[in-house]
Amino acid sequence: MIIPAQIVTAVFLSALTIAVLLQLWLARRHIAHILAHRDRVPAAFAERITLADHQKAADYTVARTRLNMVQAGVDALLVLALTLGGGLDALDGFWRSVMETEHMRGPIVIINVMLLLGLAELPFSAYRTFVIDARFGFNRMTPALFVADLVKGALVMLVLGLPLLLVLLWLMHTMGEHWWLYAWGVWVAFNLLVLFLYPTVIAPLFNRFTPLPEGALKRRIEALLQRCGFTQRGLYVMDGSRRTSHGNAYFTGLGKAKRIVFYDTLLEKLSPEEVEAVLAHELGHFKHRHVVKRLAWVFAASLAALWLLAHLIEAEGFFAGLGVSHPSAYLGLTLFMLVAPVFGFLLHPLIALYSRRHEFEADAFAAHHASATALVRALTKLYQDNAATLTPDSLYSTFYDSHPPAALRIGRLETAATH
């Protein structure tokens, strides 16, 4: 397949420009909409949330959105610098002068690129944590814990990611034109392995998990689990308060190794009935097989992506059109990693729509197996305590929000509570 380098360059620049401008435009709409509704609590929440809390949520969301705008611009410039700016080509040229063997050079170049991307993200992550979250009273992370998390995260990525990378590059070199199919099988197996290891091996590296204490709350939860036919290996409380005051709950693991985890901050803020309702929502995701469905879509998308990559790296003009002078499998993989998110942004509305549908289904399940009124109270407390805006711009929400807007979600639950 022949694709003129000029066409590759033009398509990439057009997609990058559209994606960045769209992100900035959506962010400006979002900020303007929030500020326009800052001085009045929405009618659905007027009796539940104070004006001060509503304004805090507005200011918090605006601050984070403005930072995201800056980051979008920086990320775009970095991608341009690595591709058409010749950064990736120069990095590859340096390692070509140091070592001739491609099987050693490839992983090093990819790790270098990932390190650059991580370093570019670091200032934004630190500012988000130590400036914005601290200003609004959410941050409990210390600099030492922040650095420790970075080091642990990097080591986990190295231990798990490097073998995967070596296997993928080996398959690209040795399995002929159908290497992408073998690579997909390895990718699926890797993801399932990580899901299996996460509850008992990976997560405990970052947080402490203790069994939920005996008492009325545990008995209530166990009764809910029995009603829903959910088997698990334990109920755990996570020390989320070490890093943030935000609350959450989730279940994790595969098969009989499933675990249910509550943030300690969540248990501090909600009553036992409200905790039960939140857990019923999470169980709704399980009962509707949302995790399995999402995994299936992710695996299908990864299969399509690997098939596309296999054709692109064989296309004359692909590498030159993206600023690379020496085509290779590892540079093809790196370019795809850099460029694919640019095009993937346009799929965000479909992904968000699919996720919001799942949230409505999980809410309906919770309303049937627990108390819809308790879930409304719990969600309202979480909106308030987490400073989640109640007045997002609808178009921005279409692109970014995996959960339905607060007013719409509460309205459906209140209707369910009356039936």
C-alpha positions as CSV (number, residue, x, y, z in Angstrom):
1,M,0.0,0.0,0.0
2,I,1.3,3.4,-1.0
3,I,0.2,6.6,0.9
4,P,2.1,9.7,-0.1
5,A,4.0,11.2,2.8
6,Q,2.3,14.6,2.2
7,I,-1.1,13.0,2.6
8,V,-0.1,11.4,5.9
9,T,1.2,14.7,7.2
10,A,-1.9,16.6,6.1
11,V,-4.3,14.1,7.6
12,F,-2.4,14.1,10.9
13,L,-2.1,17.9,11.1
14,S,-5.7,18.3,10.3
15,A,-6.8,15.8,12.9
16,L,-4.5,17.3,15.6
17,T,-5.7,20.8,14.9
18,I,-9.4,19.8,15.0
19,A,-8.9,17.8,18.2
20,V,-7.1,20.5,20.0
21,L,-9.4,23.3,18.9
22,L,-12.4,21.2,19.8
23,Q,-11.0,20.5,23.3
24,L,-10.3,24.2,23.9
25,W,-13.7,25.3,22.6
26,L,-15.6,22.7,24.7
27,A,-13.6,23.7,27.8
28,R,-14.4,27.4,27.2
29,R,-18.1,26.5,26.8
30,H,-18.0,24.5,30.0
31,I,-16.4,27.3,32.0
32,A,-18.8,29.9,30.6
33,H,-21.8,27.7,31.4
34,I,-20.7,27.0,34.9
35,L,-19.9,30.6,35.7
36,A,-23.3,31.7,34.3
37,H,-25.0,29.4,36.8
38,R,-22.7,29.9,39.7
39,D,-24.9,32.1,41.7
40,R,-27.9,29.9,41.9
41,V,-28.3,26.3,43.1
42,P,-30.3,24.2,40.5
43,A,-33.9,23.8,41.7
44,A,-33.6,20.0,42.0
45,F,-30.9,20.5,44.7
46,A,-32.0,23.8,46.3
47,E,-33.1,22.0,49.5
48,R,-30.1,19.7,49.7
49,I,-27.0,21.8,48.7
50,T,-26.1,25.2,50.0
51,L,-25.1,28.1,47.7
52,A,-21.6,28.1,49.2
53,D,-21.1,24.5,48.3
54,H,-22.5,25.0,44.9
55,Q,-20.1,27.9,44.3
56,K,-17.2,25.9,45.6
57,A,-18.0,23.1,43.1
58,A,-18.2,25.7,40.3
59,D,-14.8,27.2,41.2
60,Y,-13.2,23.9,41.6
61,T,-14.4,22.6,38.2
62,V,-13.4,25.8,36.5
63,A,-9.9,25.6,38.0
64,R,-9.4,22.1,36.9
65,T,-10.8,22.7,33.4
66,R,-8.5,25.7,32.9
67,L,-5.5,23.5,33.8
68,N,-6.8,20.9,31.4
69,M,-6.8,23.5,28.6
70,V,-3.2,24.3,29.2
71,Q,-2.3,20.6,29.3
72,A,-4.1,20.0,26.0
73,G,-1.9,22.6,24.3
74,V,1.3,21.3,25.8
75,D,0.4,17.7,24.9
76,A,-0.3,18.7,21.3
77,L,3.0,20.6,21.1
78,L,4.9,17.6,22.5
79,V,3.3,15.2,20.0
80,L,4.3,17.7,17.2
81,A,7.8,18.0,18.5
82,L,8.3,14.2,18.6
83,T,6.8,13.6,15.2
84,L,7.0,16.3,12.5
85,G,9.5,18.3,14.7
86,G,12.0,15.4,14.4
87,G,12.3,14.6,18.1
88,L,11.6,10.9,17.7
89,D,13.8,10.7,14.7
90,A,16.7,12.4,16.6
91,L,16.2,10.1,19.6
92,D,16.3,7.1,17.3
93,G,19.4,8.4,15.6
94,F,21.2,8.8,18.9
95,W,20.5,5.2,19.9
96,R,21.4,4.0,16.4
97,S,24.8,5.5,16.9
98,V,25.2,3.8,20.3
99,M,23.9,0.3,19.4
100,E,23.3,-1.5,16.2
101,T,21.0,-4.3,17.3
102,E,17.4,-3.4,16.8
103,H,16.0,-5.8,19.4
104,M,17.9,-3.9,22.1
105,R,17.4,-0.4,20.6
106,G,13.7,-0.7,20.2
107,P,12.6,-1.1,23.8
108,I,15.0,1.6,24.9
109,V,13.6,4.2,22.4
110,I,10.0,3.4,23.5
111,I,10.9,3.6,27.1
112,N,12.6,7.0,26.5
113,V,9.4,8.3,24.8
114,M,7.2,7.1,27.6
115,L,9.6,8.8,30.1
116,L,9.3,12.0,28.2
117,L,5.5,11.8,28.2
118,G,5.5,11.0,31.9
119,L,7.8,14.0,32.6
120,A,5.5,16.3,30.6
121,E,2.5,15.1,32.7
122,L,4.3,15.4,36.0
123,P,4.0,19.2,36.5
124,F,0.2,19.1,35.8
125,S,-0.3,16.2,38.2
126,A,1.6,18.0,40.9
127,Y,-0.2,21.3,40.3
128,R,-3.6,19.5,40.3
129,T,-2.7,17.8,43.6
130,F,-0.8,20.4,45.6
131,V,-2.3,23.6,44.3
132,I,-5.9,23.1,43.1
133,D,-6.9,20.2,45.4
134,A,-5.1,21.7,48.3
135,R,-6.8,25.1,47.7
136,F,-10.3,23.5,47.9
137,G,-9.4,21.3,50.9
138,F,-9.2,17.9,49.1
139,N,-5.6,17.0,49.1
140,R,-4.0,14.9,51.9
141,M,-1.1,13.8,49.8
142,T,2.4,14.6,51.1
143,P,5.3,15.3,48.7
144,A,7.0,12.1,50.0
145,L,3.9,10.0,49.3
146,F,3.6,11.7,45.8
147,V,7.2,10.7,44.9
148,A,6.7,7.2,46.4
149,D,3.7,6.7,44.2
150,L,5.6,7.8,41.2
151,V,8.5,5.4,41.9
152,K,6.2,2.5,42.6
153,G,4.1,3.2,39.5
154,A,7.2,3.3,37.3
155,L,8.5,0.1,38.8
156,V,5.1,-1.7,38.2
157,M,5.1,-0.4,34.6
158,L,8.6,-1.6,34.1
159,V,8.1,-5.1,35.7
160,L,4.8,-5.7,33.8
161,G,5.2,-3.5,30.7
162,L,8.8,-4.4,29.7
163,P,8.1,-8.1,29.1
164,L,5.0,-7.3,27.2
165,L,6.9,-4.8,25.0
166,L,9.6,-7.3,24.3
167,V,7.1,-10.0,23.4
168,L,5.2,-7.6,21.1
169,L,8.3,-6.5,19.3
170,W,9.5,-10.1,18.9
171,L,6.1,-11.0,17.4
172,M,6.3,-8.1,15.0
173,H,9.7,-9.3,13.8
174,T,9.1,-13.1,13.6
175,M,5.4,-13.8,12.9
176,G,5.1,-12.5,9.4
177,E,2.1,-10.5,8.1
178,H,-0.3,-11.9,10.7
179,W,1.8,-10.8,13.7
180,W,-1.0,-8.5,14.8
181,L,-3.3,-11.4,15.5
182,Y,-0.7,-13.1,17.8
183,A,0.0,-9.7,19.4
184,W,-3.6,-9.3,20.1
185,G,-3.8,-12.6,21.9
186,V,-0.8,-11.6,24.0
187,W,-2.5,-8.3,24.8
188,V,-5.7,-9.9,25.9
189,A,-3.9,-12.3,28.1
190,F,-1.8,-9.5,29.6
191,N,-4.9,-7.5,30.5
192,L,-6.6,-10.4,32.1
193,L,-3.5,-11.2,34.1
194,V,-3.4,-7.6,35.4
195,L,-7.0,-7.7,36.3
196,F,-6.4,-10.9,38.2
197,L,-3.3,-9.5,40.0
198,Y,-4.6,-6.0,40.8
199,P,-6.6,-6.7,44.0
200,T,-4.0,-8.8,45.8
201,V,-0.6,-7.8,44.3
202,I,-0.7,-4.3,42.7
203,A,-3.2,-2.3,44.7
204,P,-1.7,-3.2,48.1
205,L,1.6,-1.6,46.9
206,F,-0.2,1.8,47.0
207,N,-2.8,1.5,49.7
208,R,-3.6,-0.4,52.9
209,F,-6.7,-2.7,52.8
210,T,-8.3,-3.9,56.0
211,P,-11.3,-6.1,56.4
212,L,-14.6,-4.3,57.0
213,P,-15.2,-4.4,60.8
214,E,-18.0,-6.6,62.2
215,G,-21.1,-4.7,62.9
216,A,-24.5,-3.5,61.6
217,L,-23.0,-2.2,58.3
218,K,-21.2,-5.5,57.5
219,R,-24.4,-7.5,58.2
220,R,-26.4,-5.2,56.1
221,I,-24.0,-5.5,53.2
222,E,-23.7,-9.3,53.5
223,A,-27.5,-9.5,53.3
224,L,-27.5,-7.4,50.2
225,L,-24.9,-9.6,48.6
226,Q,-26.9,-12.7,49.4
227,R,-30.1,-11.1,47.9
228,C,-28.1,-10.3,44.7
229,G,-26.3,-13.6,44.5
230,F,-22.9,-12.0,44.6
231,T,-19.9,-14.1,45.8
232,Q,-16.7,-12.4,46.9
233,R,-13.6,-13.1,48.8
234,G,-14.0,-10.2,51.2
235,L,-15.2,-6.8,52.1
236,Y,-12.3,-4.3,52.5
237,V,-11.8,-0.7,53.6
238,M,-9.1,1.2,51.7
239,D,-7.1,4.1,53.3
240,G,-8.1,6.6,50.6
241,S,-7.8,9.4,53.2
242,R,-4.0,9.2,52.9
243,R,-4.3,11.0,49.6
244,T,-7.7,12.7,49.3
245,S,-10.9,13.5,51.0
246,H,-12.9,12.2,48.0
247,G,-15.0,9.1,48.6
248,N,-15.6,6.1,46.4
249,A,-16.4,2.4,46.4
250,Y,-15.7,-0.3,43.8
251,F,-15.5,-4.0,43.2
252,T,-12.5,-5.6,41.6
253,G,-11.0,-9.0,40.6
254,L,-12.1,-11.8,38.4
255,G,-14.1,-14.9,39.1
256,K,-14.2,-16.1,42.7
257,A,-11.5,-13.7,43.6
258,K,-13.8,-10.6,43.5
259,R,-13.3,-8.1,46.2
260,I,-15.5,-5.2,47.3
261,V,-13.6,-2.1,48.4
262,F,-14.8,1.0,50.3
263,Y,-12.8,4.2,50.7
264,D,-12.6,5.0,54.4
265,T,-13.7,8.5,53.4
266,L,-16.9,7.1,52.0
267,L,-17.8,5.2,55.2
268,E,-17.2,8.4,57.2
269,K,-19.7,10.4,55.2
270,L,-22.6,8.0,54.5
271,S,-25.1,6.2,56.7
272,P,-25.3,2.4,56.5
273,E,-28.4,2.6,54.3
274,E,-26.6,5.0,51.9
275,V,-23.6,2.8,51.8
276,E,-25.8,-0.2,50.9
277,A,-27.4,1.8,48.1
278,V,-24.0,2.8,46.7
279,L,-22.9,-0.8,46.8
280,A,-26.1,-1.9,45.1
281,H,-25.3,0.4,42.3
282,E,-21.8,-1.2,41.9
283,L,-23.4,-4.6,42.0
284,G,-25.7,-3.5,39.2
285,H,-22.7,-3.1,37.0
286,F,-21.7,-6.7,37.9
287,K,-25.1,-8.1,37.4
288,H,-25.5,-6.4,34.0
289,R,-22.1,-7.7,33.0
290,H,-20.9,-4.1,32.3
291,V,-17.3,-4.9,33.0
292,V,-17.3,-7.9,30.7
293,K,-19.0,-5.9,28.0
294,R,-16.5,-3.0,28.3
295,L,-13.6,-5.5,28.2
296,A,-15.1,-7.0,25.0
297,W,-15.3,-3.6,23.4
298,V,-11.7,-2.7,24.5
299,F,-10.4,-6.0,23.1
300,A,-12.3,-5.5,19.8
301,A,-10.9,-2.0,19.5
302,S,-7.4,-3.2,20.2
303,L,-7.7,-5.9,17.5
304,A,-8.8,-3.3,15.0
305,A,-6.0,-1.0,16.1
306,L,-3.3,-3.7,15.7
307,W,-4.7,-4.6,12.3
308,L,-4.5,-1.0,11.3
309,L,-1.0,-0.7,12.6
310,A,0.1,-3.8,10.7
311,H,-1.0,-2.1,7.5
312,L,0.3,1.3,8.3
313,I,3.9,0.2,9.0
314,E,4.0,-1.5,5.6
315,A,2.6,1.6,3.8
316,E,5.1,3.7,2.0
317,G,4.9,7.2,3.3
318,F,3.7,6.5,6.8
319,F,7.0,7.0,8.5
320,A,8.2,9.9,6.4
321,G,4.8,11.6,6.7
322,L,5.3,11.6,10.5
323,G,8.9,12.7,10.6
324,V,10.8,9.4,10.8
325,S,13.5,8.7,8.4
326,H,14.4,5.0,9.3
327,P,11.3,2.8,9.3
328,S,11.2,0.0,11.9
329,A,8.7,-2.0,13.9
330,Y,9.4,-0.3,17.2
331,L,9.1,3.2,15.6
332,G,5.8,2.2,14.0
333,L,4.5,1.1,17.4
334,T,5.7,4.4,18.9
335,L,4.2,6.6,16.2
336,F,0.9,4.8,16.6
337,M,1.0,5.3,20.3
338,L,1.5,9.0,19.8
339,V,-0.9,9.6,17.0
340,A,-3.9,7.3,17.7
341,P,-5.2,9.4,20.7
342,V,-5.5,12.3,18.3
343,F,-8.0,10.5,16.2
344,G,-9.6,8.6,19.1
345,F,-10.8,11.9,20.7
346,L,-13.5,12.1,18.1
347,L,-14.9,8.8,19.4
348,H,-15.4,10.2,23.0
349,P,-19.1,10.9,22.6
350,L,-19.9,7.3,21.7
351,I,-17.8,6.0,24.6
352,A,-19.4,8.4,27.1
353,L,-22.9,7.6,25.8
354,Y,-22.3,3.9,26.3
355,S,-20.9,4.4,29.8
356,R,-23.8,6.7,30.8
357,R,-26.3,4.0,29.7
358,H,-24.6,1.6,32.0
359,E,-24.8,4.0,34.9
360,F,-28.6,4.3,34.4
361,E,-28.9,0.5,34.4
362,A,-26.9,0.2,37.6
363,D,-29.0,2.9,39.2
364,A,-32.2,1.0,38.3
365,F,-30.7,-2.1,39.8
366,A,-29.9,-0.3,43.0
367,A,-33.4,1.2,43.2
368,H,-34.8,-2.3,42.9
369,H,-32.5,-4.1,45.4
370,A,-32.0,-1.2,47.9
371,S,-33.5,2.2,48.5
372,A,-33.7,4.7,45.6
373,T,-34.2,7.5,48.2
374,A,-31.0,6.4,50.1
375,L,-29.1,6.4,46.8
376,V,-30.3,9.9,46.0
377,R,-29.1,11.1,49.5
378,A,-25.8,9.3,49.0
379,L,-25.2,10.8,45.5
380,T,-26.1,14.3,46.7
381,K,-23.6,14.0,49.6
382,L,-20.9,12.8,47.2
383,Y,-21.6,15.6,44.7
384,Q,-21.4,18.0,47.6
385,D,-18.3,16.5,49.3
386,N,-16.4,16.0,46.0
387,A,-17.4,19.4,44.7
388,A,-18.8,17.9,41.5
389,T,-20.5,20.6,39.4
390,L,-24.3,20.4,39.1
391,T,-24.4,22.5,36.0
392,P,-22.1,21.1,33.3
393,D,-22.3,22.3,29.8
394,S,-24.3,19.7,27.9
395,L,-22.0,19.5,24.9
396,Y,-18.9,19.2,27.1
397,S,-20.6,16.5,29.1
398,T,-21.4,14.6,25.9
399,F,-17.6,14.3,25.2
400,Y,-16.2,13.9,28.6
401,D,-18.7,12.6,31.3
402,S,-18.9,8.9,31.8
403,H,-21.7,9.5,34.3
404,P,-25.1,11.2,33.6
405,P,-25.6,14.8,34.6
406,A,-26.5,15.1,38.3
407,A,-30.0,16.5,37.8
408,L,-31.0,13.9,35.2
409,R,-29.7,11.0,37.3
410,I,-31.4,12.2,40.5
411,G,-34.6,12.8,38.6
412,R,-34.8,9.2,37.4
413,L,-34.0,7.9,40.9
414,E,-36.7,10.0,42.5
415,T,-39.2,8.7,39.9
416,A,-38.2,5.2,40.8
417,A,-38.6,5.9,44.5
418,T,-42.3,6.8,43.9
419,H,-43.1,3.5,42.1
